[in-house]
Each structure stands twice: as C-alpha cells, then as structure tokens.
Amino acid sequence: MTVMYGEQSEQIGDLLEALSLFQAEVQNVERKREGEFGLYADLGGIWDSIRESLGKHGLCVTQSVLPYGSDGALACVTTTGHKSGQWMRQAIPLTPGLSLQALAGEVTYARRIAMSAALGLAADWDDDGTQSKANHEAYISETDKKYTAAAAQKLMEADDDEAVLSIYEKVDAYVAEGKMSDGSRKKLEQDFPRPKTKKKKEGANALG
C-alpha cells in the first residue's frame, strides 16, 4: 500500500481556493487513539473535526473501494470535490488476497491516511520517517533474502555458463529494482563465479 496514484479535473482553481480557506480555518485533528507507533486520530475523529468546515466552503470528500487495474485488484479511492464540479482523486492500491475482515481493516486505514493527505491534516504522530524507514528496511531485508536464496538455488542447478549468465542477468535486474542488495549479488558471485563469456550447452536453466 506504498504507492498513490492521482488525477484531477481539467480546472481546479476554485477547488484549491476553497481548500486554502478550509485549511486556514480548521483546527488540527486531536490525536486520542494509541497505536503501535504513537498517537493518532481515528477516522471518526477526523470527520468530526472537518465536517462543518468542509460544508462551509463547498467541499466534500467521498471514498470508495473500486476495482483497480486489469487483474482484479482493489483500491481505496478518495475524491475531494468542490461545488463547482472540480475535483481531485487519489487511489491507494490494497493488498490482494485479504479476507473480508482484514480487507475492512486495511480500507479503514487507507481511508484515514488518504483523507489526511488530501486535506493537509496531521492525524498521525510524526516520527520524522523513522518507523517508515525501519519498515522499508525490514521489507527490503526479507525481499533480499527471498530473491538471493532463489538465485543461489538456480545457480547450484545450472549446468553451463549460459545458464549461469542468464541467472545473473536476472540478479542484475533484481538489484536495479531494489529487490536484492549489491552486497548479496557480490556474495553470489563469490560463491558462484560469473562467467566472462557464454558457452552454450543443451538444457540451460534460468530463473523463472
């Protein structure tokens, strides 16, 4: 749920003017709920804090769960609208394959984050990105292990230089995409030396 996609109406001047008046007037949301990473304002608290000011300035916020992409995925879609008909929209893709109960929890979280971002509200404790960085590093570490282990297995099974080089082409792509660290690639090259030239044989294997 780390990527947001956005779009907007052709003209948004009236919407931005109304948002500026709204932001100058509304008080920051009081953070009363205790979460794993600090205090935060829940979805109901956010609505209680902004509903009157939104209506005063001709603004509204709608949120829906809609199909996203061509593979049956879902996204939480938040639209900030103005009485002029102008609008801005953002979509947060949701984790695929969740149970209905888990999906409901993720949707609530996505709605709260998206609404806060769209309206310029600070509804969560600010740790200056510390926890986000830690979460990202943990994700990269687990992803790194997964792809490195898969590459090592394929390299052990490879029976000629062409197969090994094909696997290292995948490894290089994983490093470029951030799925594998350069240190892991170097360790693979120590354990399974990268050939300098291709020597084609029958039955070459490669990473799928």
C-alpha positions in Angstrom: 0.0 0.0 0.0 3.2 2.2 -0.5 2.0 3.8 -3.9 -0.6 6.5 -4.5 -2.0 7.4 -8.0 -3.8 10.7 -8.6 -5.8 12.5 -11.2 -7.9 15.7 -11.3 -10.5 17.7 -13.2 -9.3 19.9 -16.0 -9.7 23.0 -13.9 -9.0 23.1 -10.1 -8.7 26.8 -9.3 -12.0 27.0 -7.3 -11.2 23.8 -5.5 -7.8 25.0 -4.5 -9.2 28.3 -3.3 -11.8 26.5 -1.2 -9.1 24.2 0.2 -6.9 27.1 1.2 -9.8 28.7 3.1 -10.7 25.4 4.7 -7.1 24.8 5.9 -6.8 28.3 7.3 -9.9 27.7 9.4 -9.9 24.1 10.5 -8.0 23.1 13.7 -5.6 20.2 13.5 -7.2 16.9 14.5 -6.8 15.9 18.1 -4.9 12.6 18.3 -6.5 10.5 21.0 -6.0 6.9 19.9 -2.9 4.9 21.0 -1.4 3.0 18.1 1.6 0.8 17.7 3.7 3.8 16.5 2.2 6.6 18.6 -1.0 8.6 19.0 -3.3 9.1 16.0 -6.8 10.4 15.2 -9.2 7.7 14.1 -11.5 8.1 11.0 -14.5 9.2 13.1 -12.4 11.8 14.9 -11.2 13.2 11.6 -14.7 13.5 10.3 -15.9 15.2 13.5 -13.2 17.8 13.2 -13.7 18.7 9.5 -17.4 18.1 8.6 -18.6 21.6 9.3 -15.7 23.4 7.7 -15.9 21.2 4.6 -19.6 22.1 4.0 -19.0 25.8 4.8 -16.5 26.0 1.9 -18.4 23.9 -0.6 -16.1 20.9 -0.2 -16.8 17.2 0.1 -14.8 14.0 0.4 -16.0 10.7 -1.0 -14.3 7.3 -0.5 -14.9 4.0 -2.2 -13.4 0.6 -2.8 -13.2 0.1 -6.5 -11.6 -2.4 -9.0 -8.1 -1.2 -9.9 -6.1 -2.4 -12.9 -6.9 -5.4 -15.0 -6.0 -8.2 -12.6 -9.0 -8.0 -10.2 -7.1 -5.8 -7.7 -8.9 -3.3 -5.5 -8.0 0.2 -4.4 -9.3 2.7 -1.9 -10.3 5.7 -4.0 -10.6 9.2 -2.3 -12.2 12.1 -4.2 -12.1 15.7 -2.9 -14.8 17.7 -4.7 -16.0 21.2 -4.8 -19.4 22.6 -5.5 -18.1 24.0 -8.8 -17.7 20.4 -10.1 -13.9 20.5 -9.8 -12.3 17.5 -8.2 -9.0 15.7 -7.3 -8.7 12.0 -6.8 -6.2 9.6 -5.4 -6.1 5.8 -5.2 -4.2 3.6 -2.8 -3.9 0.0 -4.0 -5.0 -2.5 -1.4 -3.2 -5.7 -0.5 -4.6 -8.6 -2.7 -6.0 -11.8 -1.3 -7.1 -10.5 2.1 -10.0 -11.9 4.0 -13.1 -9.6 4.3 -12.2 -8.8 7.9 -8.6 -8.0 7.0 -9.7 -6.0 4.0 -12.1 -3.9 6.1 -9.2 -3.0 8.5 -6.9 -2.1 5.6 -9.6 0.0 4.0 -10.2 2.0 7.2 -6.5 2.6 7.5 -6.3 3.7 3.8 -9.3 6.0 4.1 -7.7 7.7 7.1 -4.3 8.2 5.5 -5.8 9.3 2.2 -8.2 11.8 3.7 -5.5 13.3 5.9 -3.1 13.7 2.9 -5.8 15.2 0.6 -6.9 17.8 3.1 -3.5 18.6 4.6 -4.3 17.2 8.1 -1.7 15.9 10.5 -3.7 12.9 12.0 -0.7 10.8 13.0 2.3 11.1 15.3 5.3 12.4 13.3 8.4 10.3 13.9 10.3 12.0 11.0 10.1 8.9 8.9 12.0 6.7 11.5 9.4 3.9 11.6 8.7 4.1 7.8 12.4 3.7 7.2 12.6 0.8 9.6 9.6 -0.9 8.0 11.1 -0.3 4.5 14.5 -1.7 5.5 12.8 -4.8 7.1 10.8 -5.3 3.9 13.9 -5.0 1.7 15.8 -7.4 4.0 13.2 -10.1 3.7 12.8 -9.5 0.0 16.6 -9.6 -0.4 16.8 -12.9 1.4 14.0 -14.4 -0.8 15.5 -13.4 -4.1 19.0 -14.2 -3.1 18.0 -17.7 -1.9 16.1 -18.3 -5.2 19.1 -17.2 -7.3 21.5 -19.4 -5.2 19.3 -22.4 -5.8 19.2 -21.8 -9.5 22.9 -21.2 -9.7 23.6 -24.6 -7.9 21.3 -26.3 -10.5 22.9 -24.5 -13.6 24.9 -26.9 -15.7 26.7 -24.5 -18.1 28.0 -20.9 -18.5 25.0 -19.7 -20.5 22.6 -20.8 -17.7 24.7 -19.0 -15.1 24.9 -15.8 -17.1 21.1 -15.9 -17.7 20.6 -16.2 -14.0 23.0 -13.2 -13.3 21.0 -11.2 -15.8 18.0 -11.7 -13.5 20.2 -10.9 -10.5 21.3 -7.6 -12.0 17.7 -6.7 -12.7 16.7 -7.5 -9.1 19.5 -5.2 -7.8 18.3 -2.4 -10.2 14.8 -2.8 -8.9 15.8 -2.8 -5.3 14.7 -6.4 -4.7 18.3 -7.5 -3.9 21.2 -5.7 -2.4 24.5 -5.2 -4.2 26.2 -7.0 -1.3 24.1 -10.1 -1.9 25.0 -10.0 -5.5 28.7 -9.9 -4.7 28.3 -12.8 -2.2 26.6 -14.8 -5.0 29.5 -14.0 -7.3 32.0 -15.2 -4.7 30.1 -18.5 -4.2 29.2 -18.9 -7.9 31.7 -17.1 -10.1 30.2 -15.2 -13.0 31.5 -16.5 -16.4 33.1 -14.0 -18.7 31.7 -15.5 -21.9 28.8 -17.7 -22.8 29.4 -21.4 -23.6 26.1 -22.8 -24.8 25.0 -26.3 -23.9 21.8 -28.2 -24.1 19.4 -28.0 -21.1 20.3 -24.5 -19.9 18.4 -23.3 -16.8 17.4 -19.8 -15.9 15.5 -18.1 -13.2 11.7 -18.0 -13.9 
